[in-house]
Structure formats: C-alpha cells, structure tokens
Amino acid sequence: MHGDPVFEQPENMAVDGAGNVYVADSNHDKVVKFTGEGEVATAWGTTGTHNGQLNRPTGVAADASGHVYVVDQLDSRVQEFSERFRISSPRVPLSAVRSGSTLADARVGAPRK
C-alpha cells in the first residue's frame, strides 16, 4: 500500500502480540494494519453485506494466534479474519457476544478500564 491512509472516522484500534496496530475506519468501511514501526502494512474492506465486506466497522481486536475480529455494526455481526485476512468465521451475530465470551475477552468494542 502506498502513501498515508486518510481516515474519515477511526472508531477503534487494537494491537497484536507482534506490535502491529489495527484501526477500524467506520466511514470508509475498512480496517488498516500498521507495522510496529508505523508503516502501513495492508488495508481491507469494502462496503457491503457479504462475507468479508463491512458496513460501519466500529470495533477491532486481535488475538495471540493472528486472528482479527471486526465489529460490523450495521450488519449486526462480528467477522473474524485470519492472519492473511481471509474470513475464517464470517458471521457471528452480535447477539451471540456475551460478557465472558472469547470475543468479549478480546475486548471487541470500547476499551475496558
């Protein structure tokens, strides 16, 4: 990816175990991955309701095994992407995310105090 990303409405960010930073940009319907040095590594997401597409991503989390979880707010789901950003679990309804669950423990959504 060339150039600096232009964010319209960054909603949330997460850092993985390798120090990469993921930013959910809700108005552009994408997630941008930065290296620990601040360089843009990749970005993914297009507007839509199909698997792999996003509709106002408002939360992002990363786990130790290289999965990235994206809260797809207007599609009422959480999408799980693998290290190569292919969908590994396309549709987890937001109603299935409960306190104490794996996704809640990964801090999807607003940071906890």
C-alpha positions as CSV (number, residue, x, y, z in Angstrom):
1,M,0.0,0.0,0.0
2,H,1.4,3.4,-0.9
3,G,1.0,6.7,0.8
4,D,-0.5,7.5,4.2
5,P,-4.1,6.4,4.8
6,V,-6.7,9.1,5.2
7,F,-9.1,8.2,8.0
8,E,-12.6,9.7,7.9
9,Q,-13.8,8.3,11.2
10,P,-11.4,6.0,13.0
11,E,-13.5,4.3,15.7
12,N,-11.3,1.8,17.5
13,M,-7.8,0.2,17.4
14,A,-6.1,-2.9,18.6
15,V,-2.5,-4.1,19.0
16,D,-1.5,-7.7,18.4
17,G,1.3,-9.6,20.1
18,A,3.8,-8.7,17.3
19,G,3.1,-4.9,17.9
20,N,1.0,-4.4,14.7
21,V,-1.8,-1.9,15.1
22,Y,-5.2,-2.3,13.5
23,V,-7.5,0.7,13.1
24,A,-11.2,0.4,12.2
25,D,-12.3,3.3,9.9
26,S,-16.1,3.2,10.0
27,N,-16.8,5.8,7.3
28,H,-14.5,4.1,4.8
29,D,-15.7,0.6,5.8
30,K,-12.2,-0.8,6.1
31,V,-9.5,-1.9,8.6
32,V,-5.9,-0.6,8.2
33,K,-3.0,-2.6,9.6
34,F,0.2,-0.7,10.6
35,T,3.5,-2.3,11.5
36,G,5.0,-1.7,14.9
37,E,7.2,1.0,13.1
38,G,4.1,2.9,12.0
39,E,4.2,1.8,8.3
40,V,1.0,0.8,6.5
41,A,1.2,-2.9,6.0
42,T,-2.2,-3.5,4.4
43,A,-5.9,-2.5,4.5
44,W,-9.0,-4.4,3.7
45,G,-12.8,-4.0,3.5
46,T,-15.3,-2.8,1.0
47,T,-18.9,-1.6,1.7
48,G,-21.4,-4.4,1.7
49,T,-23.2,-7.2,3.5
50,H,-21.4,-10.2,2.1
51,N,-18.8,-12.1,3.9
52,G,-15.6,-10.1,4.1
53,Q,-17.4,-6.8,3.4
54,L,-18.0,-4.3,6.1
55,N,-20.8,-1.8,6.9
56,R,-19.5,0.6,9.6
57,P,-16.8,-1.3,11.4
58,T,-16.7,0.2,14.9
59,G,-14.5,-2.2,16.8
60,V,-11.4,-4.3,16.2
61,A,-9.5,-6.8,18.3
62,A,-6.5,-9.1,17.7
63,D,-5.7,-12.3,19.5
64,A,-2.4,-14.1,20.0
65,S,-3.0,-16.6,17.2
66,G,-3.2,-13.9,14.5
67,H,-6.9,-13.6,14.2
68,V,-8.5,-10.1,13.8
69,Y,-12.1,-9.6,15.0
70,V,-14.1,-6.8,13.4
71,V,-17.4,-5.5,14.8
72,D,-19.5,-4.9,11.7
73,Q,-22.1,-2.6,13.3
74,L,-24.7,-2.0,10.7
75,D,-24.6,-5.7,9.6
76,S,-25.0,-6.7,13.3
77,R,-22.1,-9.2,13.3
78,V,-18.5,-9.8,14.2
79,Q,-16.3,-11.0,11.4
80,E,-13.1,-13.0,12.2
81,F,-10.2,-12.7,9.7
82,S,-7.1,-14.9,9.7
83,E,-3.6,-13.6,9.5
84,R,-3.8,-13.4,5.7
85,F,-7.2,-11.5,6.1
86,R,-9.3,-14.2,4.7
87,I,-12.5,-14.8,6.5
88,S,-12.2,-17.7,9.0
89,S,-15.6,-17.2,10.7
90,P,-17.7,-14.9,8.6
91,R,-20.8,-14.3,10.7
92,V,-21.0,-14.2,14.4
93,P,-24.2,-12.3,15.3
94,L,-23.6,-9.5,17.9
95,S,-26.4,-11.1,20.0
96,A,-24.1,-14.1,20.5
97,V,-21.3,-12.0,22.0
98,R,-21.8,-12.1,25.8
99,S,-19.8,-11.0,28.7
100,G,-17.1,-13.5,29.5
101,S,-17.1,-15.0,26.0
102,T,-13.9,-15.2,23.9
103,L,-14.8,-12.2,21.8
104,A,-15.7,-10.1,24.9
105,D,-12.4,-11.2,26.5
106,A,-10.6,-10.0,23.3
107,R,-12.0,-6.6,24.1
108,V,-14.2,-6.1,21.0
109,G,-15.6,-2.6,21.1
110,A,-14.7,0.1,23.5
111,P,-11.7,-0.4,25.7
112,R,-12.4,-1.6,29.2
113,K,-11.0,0.1,32.3
